[in-house]
Amino acid sequence: MKYRGLVCFIYDLGNFCLCRQQNIEGKEMNKLRIKKLGIISVAKIYAVMMLVMSLLIAIPYGLIIIVISLVGGLGAGSQDGLSGLAVGGGGVVMGIVVMIVLPIVYACLGFIGGIISALIYNIFAGIVGGIEIEVENVT
């Protein structure tokens, strides 16, 4: 996009640097530079994203474990059927544990990954200046 004026004003807004520009139509364009990320806020977003993604995987996976263990337990039974019930019951418990524990573990790993990612971004943004985004004022 071609600009009428390159940089009119530069504002320092703490973690953002705002540069005002205008495009050919005369609409005001703002450029923002992300100089620093909030470590805990990034970690929370990563944790929630990993929790949701792991739920999409863990719930079907846990249900498959439960169904397969119950079907396998039917064939493994003796005359009284108790051994088949024990095999199937263990699989049900394991399926429920997978559906509960796996999302919690993934959320914790996502939180830790978010902290590491935000720290790495903040270090490199201090060296090279950060990511620039361009926004448009909508009236």
HELIX and SHEET records of a PDB file:
HELIX    1   1 ILE A   39  GLY A   75  1                                  37    
HELIX    2   2 LEU A   82  VAL A  128  1                                  47    
SHEET    1   A 3 TYR A   3  GLY A   5  0                                        
SHEET    2   A 3 PHE A  16  ASN A  23 -1                                        
SHEET    3   A 3 ILE A  10  LEU A  13 -1                                        
SHEET    1   B 4 TYR A   3  GLY A   5  0                                        
SHEET    2   B 4 PHE A  16  ASN A  23 -1                                        
SHEET    3   B 4 GLU A  28  ILE A  34 -1                                        
SHEET    4   B 4 ILE A 131  GLU A 136 -1                                        
END                                                                             
